Amino acid sequence: MSRIFVTGMGAISAIGNSVAGNRAALIEGRTGIGPLRQFNTRYADLLPFGEVEISTASLADKLSAHEPGLTRTSLLALHAFEEAVADAGWDEAIVQSSDTALIGANTVGGMCLTDELYRDANSREAGSPYLASYDAASVNLYLQKRFGLTGIINTINTACSSSANAIAYGARLIQHGFAKRAIVGGTDSLAKFTINGFNALHILSAKPCAPFDQDRNGLNLGEGAAFIILENETALKERKTYAILSGHANSNDAFHPSSISDEGEGPYRSMKGALELAALRPGDISFINAHGTGTENNDLTESRAMLRLFEKVPPFASTKSNTGHTLGAAGALEAVFSILNLYHQEIYPAQNWQQPIPETGLRPVHAYQQLPLQHVMSNSFGFGGNCTSLVFSAC
């Protein structure tokens, strides 16, 4: 099978409105986690979040996107989509080609507009412009209509592994000849529905999260979007390539609706499967961008899975201490960060870490480093035990 190259990237998160902006913040160890400013919720000043600084109205103006009922979720996606396509040097003909697929992911959809929809349902007889934007598929349908996409289009929602699965699915389309190139990634915005749901699970931290720290006590929700461009060798033109997507695997331990089995069976199998597809040994991995949410269950089980798979656990860290947990966007956003690791041969430090988890003793990288990197693994683990690992390799 032909190799699959990453030829473009786009990203927006709490630490930057572009790929370059995100990288600068990661190098400097800056965090975007703080109080909410963009919408009202009782938790705005009680809990920290990773909120994109630009307002919804300003984002719409910047993107010239003023369609009725358009959601913040879709606007974040549009921002990252346009950056990725421009970065790849694509023209309109390539975007609209039937050989170009769009595989996007999210978990929130238009739920960020639940209040508006509820208000309209009680005050309007003609329906609400927000109704058509409410489901998860509305994001990709909007991108399809705006850019005239004619290739395969699909939406994936597997909780926190959603956009990692979108990347893997896009790669499989290319490998099996259903597309020559694919725009793959994900988006999610903060929403009251999400905040209330995670708060009900008692896994939101009242302070900035501390992945893999012995005193970790929960995650910080974030928002953002990221897309990467995948192309096979025959579709490449004379332009830059960032990395090769050499491996991917999905596993599901189905242990519990919101936690992973104690021994990390799902994470172990997804990491092992990604290595096997890439024809690599565990010792070949130079760095792991860990899922690392900062919750008691996730960090312990991911650590146990790494210890089980790797004779010597490679350097690892979690960027969720910079951006917050961006849910359906996390896999794609952290794939961008993993590609940046490779492309610039650098590792970004974990934030807020002080002491290792006693049961495992593992220590994440907590200072910026420049190291020779050949293969980087990115982990994304979702509710229900839906676990996905991606492996990117240097060109």
C-alpha positions as CSV (number, residue, x, y, z in Angstrom):
1,M,0.0,0.0,0.0
2,S,1.2,3.5,-0.7
3,R,2.3,5.8,2.1
4,I,-0.1,8.5,3.3
5,F,1.4,12.0,3.8
6,V,0.3,15.0,5.9
7,T,0.5,18.0,3.6
8,G,-1.5,20.6,5.4
9,M,-2.8,21.6,8.9
10,G,-5.2,24.0,10.5
11,A,-5.9,24.6,14.2
12,I,-7.6,26.9,16.6
13,S,-7.7,26.4,20.4
14,A,-7.5,28.3,23.7
15,I,-3.8,28.8,23.1
16,G,-3.8,30.1,19.5
17,N,-5.9,30.9,16.4
18,S,-3.5,29.1,14.0
19,V,-1.1,26.2,13.9
20,A,1.8,28.7,14.4
21,G,0.1,30.4,17.3
22,N,-0.5,27.0,19.0
23,R,3.1,26.0,18.6
24,A,4.4,29.2,20.0
25,A,2.3,28.8,23.1
26,L,3.4,25.1,23.6
27,I,7.0,26.0,23.3
28,E,6.6,28.8,25.9
29,G,4.5,26.6,28.2
30,R,1.5,29.0,28.0
31,T,-1.9,27.7,29.0
32,G,-5.2,28.9,27.8
33,I,-7.1,27.6,30.8
34,G,-9.1,30.1,32.8
35,P,-12.5,31.5,33.6
36,L,-15.2,31.6,30.9
37,R,-15.9,34.8,29.1
38,Q,-18.0,34.0,26.0
39,F,-21.3,32.8,27.4
40,N,-23.1,32.7,30.7
41,T,-23.2,29.7,32.9
42,R,-23.3,29.3,36.7
43,Y,-19.8,27.7,36.5
44,A,-18.2,30.6,34.5
45,D,-16.3,31.9,37.6
46,L,-16.3,28.6,39.5
47,L,-14.4,26.3,37.2
48,P,-11.5,26.9,34.7
49,F,-12.0,26.1,31.0
50,G,-9.9,26.2,27.8
51,E,-11.9,28.7,25.9
52,V,-11.0,30.1,22.5
53,E,-10.6,33.9,23.1
54,I,-12.3,35.2,20.0
55,S,-16.1,35.8,20.3
56,T,-18.6,34.0,18.2
57,A,-19.6,37.2,16.5
58,S,-16.0,38.2,15.8
59,L,-15.3,34.7,14.4
60,A,-18.3,35.0,12.1
61,D,-17.2,38.4,10.8
62,K,-13.6,37.2,10.3
63,L,-14.8,34.2,8.3
64,S,-17.7,36.1,6.5
65,A,-20.0,33.4,7.8
66,H,-23.5,34.8,8.7
67,E,-25.9,32.0,7.7
68,P,-29.0,31.7,9.9
69,G,-28.5,29.3,12.8
70,L,-24.8,28.9,12.2
71,T,-23.2,27.5,15.4
72,R,-19.9,28.3,17.2
73,T,-19.0,24.6,16.6
74,S,-19.2,25.1,12.8
75,L,-17.4,28.4,12.9
76,L,-14.4,26.8,14.7
77,A,-14.4,24.0,12.1
78,L,-14.6,26.5,9.3
79,H,-11.6,28.4,10.7
80,A,-9.4,25.3,10.9
81,F,-10.6,23.9,7.6
82,E,-9.7,27.0,5.7
83,E,-6.2,27.1,7.3
84,A,-5.5,23.5,6.5
85,V,-6.6,23.8,2.8
86,A,-4.6,26.9,2.3
87,D,-1.6,25.4,4.0
88,A,-1.7,22.4,1.6
89,G,-1.9,24.8,-1.4
90,W,-5.1,23.4,-2.7
91,D,-7.2,25.3,-5.2
92,E,-11.0,25.1,-5.6
93,A,-10.8,22.3,-8.1
94,I,-9.0,20.0,-5.7
95,V,-11.3,20.8,-2.8
96,Q,-14.3,20.0,-5.1
97,S,-12.9,16.9,-6.7
98,S,-14.8,13.7,-6.2
99,D,-11.5,12.2,-5.1
100,T,-11.4,14.5,-2.1
101,A,-13.1,13.2,1.1
102,L,-14.2,15.1,4.2
103,I,-14.3,13.1,7.4
104,G,-15.1,15.4,10.4
105,A,-15.9,14.6,14.0
106,N,-17.6,16.3,16.9
107,T,-19.7,15.5,20.0
108,V,-21.5,18.8,20.6
109,G,-22.9,19.8,17.2
110,G,-25.4,22.6,17.8
111,M,-26.0,21.8,21.4
112,C,-24.2,25.1,22.2
113,L,-27.4,26.8,21.0
114,T,-29.8,24.8,23.2
115,D,-30.9,27.9,25.0
116,E,-31.7,29.7,21.7
117,L,-33.6,26.7,20.4
118,Y,-35.6,26.4,23.6
119,R,-36.5,30.1,23.6
120,D,-37.6,29.9,19.9
121,A,-39.7,26.8,20.6
122,N,-41.6,28.7,23.2
123,S,-42.0,32.0,21.3
124,R,-42.1,31.1,17.5
125,E,-44.7,29.3,15.5
126,A,-42.6,29.0,12.3
127,G,-39.8,27.0,13.9
128,S,-36.2,27.9,14.7
129,P,-33.2,28.6,12.5
130,Y,-31.2,26.7,15.1
131,L,-33.0,23.4,14.6
132,A,-31.2,22.4,11.4
133,S,-27.8,23.1,13.0
134,Y,-28.5,21.0,16.1
135,D,-27.1,17.6,15.2
136,A,-23.5,16.6,14.8
137,A,-23.7,16.1,11.1
138,S,-24.6,19.8,10.6
139,V,-21.0,20.9,10.8
140,N,-19.8,18.8,7.8
141,L,-23.0,19.5,5.9
142,Y,-22.2,23.2,6.2
143,L,-18.7,22.8,5.0
144,Q,-19.9,20.6,2.1
145,K,-22.4,23.3,1.0
146,R,-20.0,26.2,1.5
147,F,-17.2,24.7,-0.5
148,G,-19.1,22.6,-3.0
149,L,-17.6,19.3,-1.9
150,T,-18.5,16.3,-4.0
151,G,-16.5,13.5,-2.6
152,I,-17.2,11.1,0.3
153,I,-18.3,13.0,3.5
154,N,-18.9,11.5,6.9
155,T,-19.3,12.5,10.5
156,I,-17.9,10.4,13.4
157,N,-18.9,10.7,17.1
158,T,-17.1,8.3,19.4
159,A,-16.7,10.7,22.3
160,C,-13.2,11.8,23.0
161,S,-11.6,9.6,20.3
162,S,-13.9,11.0,17.6
163,S,-11.4,13.0,15.5
164,A,-8.6,10.4,15.9
165,N,-11.1,8.0,14.4
166,A,-11.9,10.5,11.6
167,I,-8.2,10.6,10.8
168,A,-7.9,6.8,10.7
169,Y,-11.1,6.5,8.6
170,G,-9.8,9.0,6.1
171,A,-6.6,7.1,5.8
172,R,-8.5,3.9,5.2
173,L,-10.5,5.5,2.4
174,I,-7.2,6.5,0.7
175,Q,-5.6,3.1,1.2
176,H,-8.6,1.3,-0.3
177,G,-8.9,3.6,-3.3
178,F,-12.1,5.4,-2.4
179,A,-10.3,8.7,-2.3
180,K,-6.9,10.2,-3.3
181,R,-6.9,12.8,-0.5
182,A,-8.9,13.6,2.6
183,I,-9.6,16.5,4.9
184,V,-9.8,14.9,8.3
185,G,-10.3,16.3,11.8
186,G,-12.8,17.6,14.3
187,T,-14.4,20.4,16.2
188,D,-16.2,21.1,19.4
189,S,-17.3,24.2,21.3
190,L,-18.1,24.7,24.9
191,A,-21.7,24.3,25.8
192,K,-23.9,24.3,28.9
193,F,-25.1,20.8,28.1
194,T,-21.5,19.5,28.0
195,I,-20.4,21.4,31.1
196,N,-23.4,20.2,33.1
197,G,-22.9,16.6,32.0
198,F,-19.3,16.4,32.9
199,N,-20.0,18.2,36.2
200,A,-22.6,15.5,36.9
201,L,-19.8,12.9,36.6
202,H,-17.8,14.8,39.2
203,I,-14.7,14.8,37.0
204,L,-14.2,18.6,36.4
205,S,-11.3,20.1,38.3
206,A,-11.7,23.4,40.2
207,K,-8.1,24.3,39.3
208,P,-6.0,23.8,36.1
209,C,-5.7,20.1,35.4
210,A,-2.5,18.2,36.3
211,P,-2.2,15.1,34.0
212,F,-0.2,12.2,35.5
213,D,0.3,14.0,38.8
214,Q,-0.4,12.1,42.0
215,D,-2.8,14.8,43.2
216,R,-4.7,15.1,39.9
217,N,-8.4,15.6,40.5
218,G,-10.1,16.1,37.2
219,L,-10.1,17.6,33.8
220,N,-10.8,21.1,32.3
221,L,-13.2,21.2,29.4
222,G,-11.9,23.1,26.3
223,E,-13.0,23.9,22.8
224,G,-11.3,24.2,19.4
225,A,-10.9,22.6,16.0
226,A,-8.2,21.0,13.9
227,F,-8.0,19.5,10.4
228,I,-5.1,17.8,8.7
229,I,-4.8,17.1,5.0
230,L,-3.9,13.5,4.0
231,E,-2.7,12.6,0.5
232,N,-1.4,9.4,-1.1
233,E,1.9,9.5,-3.0
234,T,0.2,9.6,-6.4
235,A,-1.8,12.7,-5.5
236,L,1.1,14.7,-4.2
237,K,2.4,17.7,-6.0
238,E,5.7,19.5,-5.5
239,R,4.9,20.9,-2.0
240,K,6.0,20.3,1.5
241,T,5.1,17.3,3.5
242,Y,4.9,17.3,7.3
243,A,4.9,13.7,8.2
244,I,3.7,10.2,7.3
245,L,0.6,8.7,8.9
246,S,2.2,5.2,9.4
247,G,-0.1,3.5,11.8
248,H,-3.6,3.7,13.4
249,A,-5.8,1.4,15.4
250,N,-9.1,1.5,17.3
251,S,-10.1,-0.8,20.2
252,N,-13.0,-0.9,22.6
253,D,-12.8,-2.6,26.0
254,A,-16.5,-1.8,26.7
255,F,-15.7,-1.9,30.4
256,H,-17.8,1.0,31.6
257,P,-19.8,3.9,30.0
258,S,-17.4,6.5,31.3
259,S,-14.2,4.8,32.4
260,I,-11.5,2.4,31.2
261,S,-10.7,-1.0,32.6
262,D,-8.2,-1.0,35.5
263,E,-5.5,-2.6,33.4
264,G,-6.1,-0.3,30.5
265,E,-7.0,-3.0,28.0
266,G,-8.4,-0.6,25.4
267,P,-5.4,1.7,25.5
268,Y,-3.0,-1.3,25.3
269,R,-4.7,-2.8,22.3
270,S,-5.0,0.5,20.4
271,M,-1.3,1.3,20.9
272,K,-0.3,-2.2,20.0
273,G,-2.5,-2.3,16.9
274,A,-1.1,1.1,15.7
275,L,2.4,-0.2,16.1
276,E,1.6,-3.4,14.2
277,L,0.1,-1.5,11.2
278,A,3.1,0.7,11.1
279,A,5.4,-2.3,11.3
280,L,7.2,-0.8,14.3
281,R,8.4,-2.2,17.6
282,P,7.5,-0.4,20.9
283,G,11.1,0.7,21.2
284,D,10.8,2.6,17.9
285,I,8.4,5.2,19.4
286,S,10.3,8.5,20.2
287,F,7.5,10.3,22.0
288,I,3.9,9.8,23.1
289,N,1.3,12.6,23.1
290,A,-0.8,11.0,25.8
291,H,-4.5,11.2,26.2
292,G,-3.8,12.5,29.7
293,T,-7.0,14.0,30.9
294,G,-6.0,14.6,34.5
295,T,-8.7,12.3,35.9
296,E,-7.8,9.6,38.4
297,N,-9.0,6.7,36.1
298,N,-7.6,7.8,32.8
299,D,-4.1,8.7,33.8
300,L,-3.6,5.6,35.9
301,T,-5.0,3.2,33.3
302,E,-3.1,4.9,30.4
303,S,0.1,4.6,32.5
304,R,-0.5,0.9,33.2
305,A,-1.1,0.3,29.5
306,M,2.2,2.1,28.6
307,L,4.1,0.1,31.2
308,R,2.5,-3.1,29.8
309,L,3.4,-2.4,26.2
310,F,6.8,-0.6,26.4
311,E,9.8,-2.2,28.1
312,K,11.0,1.4,28.6
313,V,8.2,4.0,28.4
314,P,9.3,6.7,25.9
315,P,9.1,10.4,26.8
316,F,5.5,11.4,27.0
317,A,3.3,14.3,28.0
318,S,-0.3,15.6,27.7
319,T,-1.1,18.9,26.0
320,K,-4.6,19.0,27.7
321,S,-2.9,21.0,30.5
322,N,-2.5,23.7,27.8
323,T,-5.8,23.5,25.9
324,G,-8.2,21.7,28.1
325,H,-10.0,18.6,26.9
326,T,-11.5,19.6,23.6
327,L,-13.6,16.4,23.3
328,G,-14.4,15.7,19.6
329,A,-11.5,18.0,18.5
330,A,-8.9,16.5,20.8
331,G,-7.7,13.7,18.6
332,A,-7.1,16.0,15.6
333,L,-5.7,18.9,17.7
334,E,-3.2,16.6,19.4
335,A,-2.4,15.0,16.0
336,V,-1.4,18.5,14.9
337,F,0.8,18.8,18.0
338,S,2.3,15.4,17.3
339,I,3.1,16.3,13.8
340,L,4.7,19.5,15.0
341,N,6.8,17.4,17.4
342,L,8.2,15.5,14.4
343,Y,8.5,18.4,12.0
344,H,10.4,20.6,14.4
345,Q,12.1,17.8,16.4
346,E,10.8,19.2,19.7
347,I,8.8,18.1,22.7
348,Y,6.4,20.4,24.6
349,P,6.3,20.3,28.4
350,A,3.5,19.1,30.6
351,Q,2.0,21.7,32.8
352,N,1.2,21.6,36.5
353,W,3.0,18.2,37.1
354,Q,4.8,17.8,40.4
355,Q,4.9,14.2,41.6
356,P,4.5,10.9,39.8
357,I,1.5,8.6,40.4
358,P,2.6,6.2,43.2
359,E,1.3,3.1,41.5
360,T,3.4,3.6,38.3
361,G,6.2,6.1,39.0
362,L,6.0,7.5,35.5
363,R,7.2,11.1,34.9
364,P,6.0,13.1,31.9
365,V,8.3,15.5,30.1
366,H,8.0,18.8,32.0
367,A,10.5,21.0,30.2
368,Y,10.7,22.0,26.5
369,Q,13.2,19.8,24.8
370,Q,14.7,19.4,21.3
371,L,15.3,15.7,20.6
372,P,15.8,13.5,17.5
373,L,12.3,12.1,16.9
374,Q,11.4,9.5,14.2
375,H,8.0,8.1,15.3
376,V,5.4,9.9,17.5
377,M,2.3,8.2,18.9
378,S,-0.9,10.2,19.7
379,N,-3.5,8.6,22.0
380,S,-7.2,9.5,22.2
381,F,-9.5,7.5,24.5
382,G,-13.3,7.9,24.6
383,F,-16.2,7.0,26.8
384,G,-17.3,3.4,26.6
385,G,-13.6,2.4,26.2
386,N,-13.4,3.5,22.6
387,C,-9.6,3.9,22.3
388,T,-7.6,5.1,19.2
389,S,-3.9,5.5,18.7
390,L,-2.2,7.2,15.8
391,V,1.5,6.9,14.7
392,F,3.1,9.6,12.7
393,S,6.6,9.1,11.2
394,A,9.2,11.5,9.9
395,C,9.3,11.8,6.1
